């Protein structure tokens, strides 16, 4: 199978200074897109390693094109203007990938209100407003692609409950991610006539990134980031009539659709993904139904 090409497309990727957002930006750029990469850190990293300058350098070194855009999605002014700034910078918008956010875990009964509001803001409020800004721009160009990061935690915990379900503190985060899954499924129906594909992207298990390592147990096996980046690309090139309303999991989706997985620069084919025994049993590989 030939690699998908998205030459001439313009993508906006949030949370692109590190981790999953950076990897997705690299993969989209390797497939030909001009990628506007946005995060809070341009040259100086904050609590976690990674800056937009580094992301741009990685993309350019691989022969791609990236444009940095500094914005803080917790700032209402930045959130309200980010798509307009991206369009002004790059000349349009075809693809929106919302990967930004910081997961904060804590038990519901004692969670500080600020933590709840921040989690809601990162993972539900931000994509809501980004979509409202992006859709008019995509309509101008005859269609587009919207991808929001979901989570396997959105699926119900298995029984009997394990220690993570009982003490991990992911309930609020998981509930908001479940809302994202449902919002995208409904949004896919609303935007089908506009040829705007809307899909959810999720790790099948866990991906160890600078922002996630402190909530992933030390001995927990994590998956390679290339699989989720390839799955993101798969959600950003077919017309909405062919691929929309899915919840695509990084290991399951490429396997179910027989998609080859490549390195972030698109130059090396990786082994086909393997589904570990501990993956959630309710994941639907095709992306339909969860």
C-alpha positions as CSV (number, residue, x, y, z in Angstrom):
1,X,0.0,0.0,0.0
2,X,1.2,3.5,-0.8
3,X,1.5,6.1,1.9
4,X,-1.3,8.6,2.1
5,X,-0.4,12.1,0.8
6,X,-1.9,15.3,2.0
7,X,0.2,17.7,-0.1
8,X,-1.2,21.2,-0.2
9,X,-3.3,20.8,3.0
10,X,-2.9,23.1,6.0
11,X,-3.2,21.5,9.4
12,X,-3.4,23.1,12.9
13,X,-2.1,20.8,15.7
14,X,-2.5,21.9,19.3
15,X,-0.2,20.6,22.1
16,X,2.6,20.3,19.4
17,X,5.6,21.2,21.5
18,X,6.0,17.6,22.8
19,X,4.5,14.2,23.0
20,X,1.6,13.0,20.9
21,X,0.9,16.4,19.4
22,X,4.5,16.8,18.2
23,X,4.4,13.3,16.7
24,X,1.2,13.9,14.8
25,X,2.5,17.2,13.5
26,X,5.7,15.4,12.3
27,X,3.7,12.7,10.5
28,X,1.3,15.1,8.8
29,X,4.2,17.2,7.6
30,X,6.0,14.1,6.3
31,X,2.9,13.4,4.3
32,X,3.0,16.8,2.7
33,X,0.9,19.1,4.8
34,X,1.9,22.6,6.0
35,X,1.5,22.3,9.8
36,X,0.8,25.2,12.1
37,X,2.1,23.9,15.5
38,X,0.7,25.5,18.6
39,X,1.5,25.4,22.3
40,X,2.5,27.7,25.1
41,X,6.3,27.3,24.8
42,X,8.2,28.7,21.8
43,X,11.8,28.5,22.9
44,X,11.9,27.8,26.6
45,X,10.3,24.6,28.0
46,X,8.1,24.8,31.1
47,X,7.6,22.0,33.5
48,X,8.1,19.4,30.8
49,X,10.6,19.1,28.0
50,X,9.7,20.3,24.6
51,X,9.2,23.6,22.7
52,X,7.6,24.6,19.4
53,X,11.0,25.7,18.1
54,X,12.2,22.1,18.5
55,X,9.2,20.7,16.8
56,X,9.6,23.0,13.8
57,X,13.3,22.0,13.6
58,X,12.5,18.3,13.6
59,X,9.9,18.8,10.8
60,X,12.2,21.0,8.7
61,X,15.1,18.6,9.1
62,X,12.9,15.9,7.6
63,X,12.0,18.1,4.6
64,X,8.6,19.3,5.9
65,X,7.1,22.7,6.6
66,X,5.9,23.9,10.0
67,X,4.9,27.3,11.4
68,X,4.9,28.0,15.1
69,X,2.0,29.7,16.8
70,X,2.2,30.5,20.5
71,X,-1.1,30.2,22.3
72,X,-2.4,29.2,25.7
73,X,-5.7,27.4,25.4
74,X,-6.5,28.2,29.1
75,X,-6.5,31.9,28.1
76,X,-10.0,32.8,26.7
77,X,-8.5,35.4,24.4
78,X,-6.0,33.0,22.9
79,X,-8.6,30.2,22.6
80,X,-11.0,32.5,20.8
81,X,-8.4,33.7,18.2
82,X,-6.2,30.7,17.6
83,X,-7.9,29.5,14.3
84,X,-8.0,33.0,12.9
85,X,-4.3,33.5,13.6
86,X,-3.5,30.1,12.1
87,X,-5.4,30.9,8.9
88,X,-3.7,34.3,8.7
89,X,-0.3,32.6,9.1
90,X,-0.7,29.7,6.7
91,X,-3.5,30.9,4.3
92,X,-6.3,28.6,5.3
93,X,-7.3,25.5,7.3
94,X,-8.0,21.9,6.2
95,X,-7.1,19.8,9.2
96,X,-7.6,20.5,13.0
97,X,-6.0,18.1,15.5
98,X,-6.7,18.9,19.1
99,X,-4.0,17.2,21.2
100,X,-3.3,19.8,23.8
101,X,-4.1,19.3,27.5
102,X,-2.7,18.2,30.8
103,X,-4.3,15.2,32.5
104,X,-4.9,15.7,36.2
105,X,-6.1,12.8,38.3
106,X,-7.8,12.7,41.7
107,X,-10.7,11.1,43.4
108,X,-14.1,12.7,42.7
109,X,-15.0,13.1,46.4
110,X,-11.9,15.3,47.2
111,X,-11.0,16.8,43.8
112,X,-10.4,20.5,44.0
113,X,-12.8,22.5,41.9
114,X,-10.0,24.2,40.0
115,X,-8.7,20.8,38.9
116,X,-12.2,19.8,37.7
117,X,-12.6,23.1,35.8
118,X,-9.1,22.8,34.2
119,X,-9.8,19.3,33.0
120,X,-13.1,20.3,31.6
121,X,-11.5,23.3,29.9
122,X,-8.6,21.3,28.3
123,X,-10.6,18.4,27.0
124,X,-14.2,19.6,26.3
125,X,-14.4,23.4,26.3
126,X,-11.3,23.9,24.1
127,X,-12.3,21.5,21.3
128,X,-15.8,22.9,21.4
129,X,-14.5,26.5,20.6
130,X,-11.9,25.3,18.2
131,X,-14.5,23.4,16.2
132,X,-16.7,26.5,16.1
133,X,-13.9,28.5,14.7
134,X,-12.6,25.8,12.3
135,X,-15.8,24.8,10.6
136,X,-16.4,28.1,8.7
137,X,-12.8,28.0,7.4
138,X,-13.2,24.4,6.3
139,X,-16.5,25.1,4.5
140,X,-14.7,27.8,2.5
141,X,-12.3,25.0,1.2
142,X,-15.0,22.5,0.5
143,X,-14.4,20.2,3.4
144,X,-11.9,19.2,6.1
145,X,-10.9,16.9,8.9
146,X,-11.3,17.3,12.6
147,X,-9.5,14.9,15.0
148,X,-9.7,15.2,18.8
149,X,-7.7,13.1,21.2
150,X,-9.8,10.7,23.2
151,X,-8.8,8.0,25.8
152,X,-9.3,4.4,26.4
153,X,-10.3,5.4,29.9
154,X,-13.6,6.6,28.4
155,X,-14.6,2.9,28.3
156,X,-16.0,1.5,31.6
157,X,-13.7,-0.1,34.1
158,X,-13.7,-3.8,34.0
159,X,-15.0,-6.0,36.8
160,X,-13.8,-7.0,39.3
161,X,-12.4,-3.5,39.7
162,X,-8.6,-3.4,39.7
163,X,-6.4,-1.1,41.9
164,X,-6.2,1.5,39.1
165,X,-10.0,1.7,38.8
166,X,-10.3,2.0,42.6
167,X,-7.4,4.4,43.3
168,X,-6.1,5.8,40.0
169,X,-8.3,9.0,40.2
170,X,-9.1,9.0,36.5
171,X,-12.9,9.2,36.8
172,X,-13.4,12.9,36.0
173,X,-10.8,12.8,33.1
174,X,-12.4,9.6,31.8
175,X,-15.9,11.0,31.9
176,X,-14.9,14.1,30.0
177,X,-13.1,12.0,27.4
178,X,-16.3,9.9,27.1
179,X,-18.2,13.2,26.4
180,X,-15.6,14.0,23.7
181,X,-16.2,10.6,22.0
182,X,-19.9,11.3,22.0
183,X,-19.6,14.9,20.9
184,X,-17.5,13.8,17.9
185,X,-19.9,11.1,16.9
186,X,-22.7,13.6,16.8
187,X,-20.6,16.3,15.1
188,X,-19.7,13.8,12.4
189,X,-23.4,13.5,11.5
190,X,-23.9,17.3,11.6
191,X,-21.0,18.0,9.3
192,X,-21.2,15.1,6.9
193,X,-23.0,17.3,4.3
194,X,-20.1,19.7,4.5
195,X,-17.6,17.0,3.7
196,X,-15.9,17.6,7.1
197,X,-14.8,14.4,8.7
198,X,-14.9,14.2,12.5
199,X,-13.1,11.4,14.3
200,X,-11.7,10.6,17.7
201,X,-8.1,9.3,18.2
202,X,-7.0,7.4,21.2
203,X,-4.1,5.4,22.4
204,X,-5.0,1.7,22.7
205,X,-3.1,1.4,26.0
206,X,-0.7,4.1,27.1
207,X,1.9,6.2,25.5
208,X,4.8,7.5,27.6
209,X,5.3,11.2,26.9
210,X,6.8,14.0,28.9
211,X,3.5,15.1,30.2
212,X,2.1,11.6,30.9
213,X,5.0,9.8,32.4
214,X,4.2,10.9,35.9
215,X,0.7,9.2,35.8
216,X,1.9,6.0,34.1
217,X,3.1,3.4,36.6
218,X,6.9,2.8,36.3
219,X,6.5,-0.9,35.3
220,X,3.6,-0.4,32.9
221,X,4.5,-1.3,29.3
222,X,3.7,1.6,26.9
223,X,3.2,1.6,23.1
224,X,5.3,3.4,20.5
225,X,4.1,6.9,19.5
226,X,4.4,6.2,15.8
227,X,1.3,4.0,15.9
228,X,-1.0,6.9,17.0
229,X,0.7,9.3,14.6
230,X,0.0,7.0,11.7
231,X,-3.6,6.5,12.9
232,X,-4.0,10.3,13.0
233,X,-2.8,10.6,9.4
234,X,-5.3,7.8,8.4
235,X,-8.1,10.0,9.8
236,X,-7.0,13.1,7.8
237,X,-7.2,12.3,4.1
238,X,-10.3,10.4,3.1
239,X,-13.6,12.2,2.3
240,X,-16.1,12.4,5.2
241,X,-18.4,10.0,3.3
242,X,-15.7,7.3,3.6
243,X,-14.3,7.8,7.1
244,X,-16.1,9.8,9.8
245,X,-17.7,9.3,13.2
246,X,-15.0,6.8,14.3
247,X,-13.2,6.3,17.6
248,X,-9.8,5.0,16.3
249,X,-7.4,3.3,18.7
250,X,-3.7,3.5,17.8
251,X,-2.9,-0.2,17.8
252,X,-6.3,-1.6,16.9
253,X,-7.2,0.7,14.0
254,X,-4.2,0.1,11.7
255,X,-4.4,-3.6,12.3
256,X,-8.2,-3.8,11.6
257,X,-7.7,-1.8,8.4
258,X,-4.5,-3.3,7.3
259,X,-2.7,0.0,7.3
260,X,1.1,0.1,7.2
261,X,2.7,2.1,9.9
262,X,5.7,4.4,9.2
263,X,8.2,6.3,11.2
264,X,7.4,10.0,11.9
265,X,9.4,11.1,8.9
266,X,7.6,8.6,6.7
267,X,10.8,6.9,5.6
268,X,10.8,3.6,7.4
269,X,8.0,1.0,7.7
270,X,7.4,-0.3,11.2
271,X,6.2,-3.8,12.2
272,X,2.4,-4.3,12.3
273,X,1.0,-3.4,15.7
274,X,0.3,-6.2,18.2
275,X,-2.6,-6.0,20.6
276,X,-1.5,-6.8,24.2
277,X,-3.5,-9.1,26.4
278,X,-4.2,-6.3,28.8
279,X,-5.8,-4.0,26.2
280,X,-9.4,-3.1,27.0
281,X,-11.7,-5.9,25.7
282,X,-14.4,-3.4,24.6
283,X,-12.2,-1.7,22.0
284,X,-13.7,-2.0,18.5
285,X,-10.8,-2.2,16.0
286,X,-12.7,-0.7,13.1
287,X,-13.4,2.4,15.1
288,X,-17.2,2.0,14.9
289,X,-19.3,1.7,18.0
290,X,-17.4,3.1,20.9
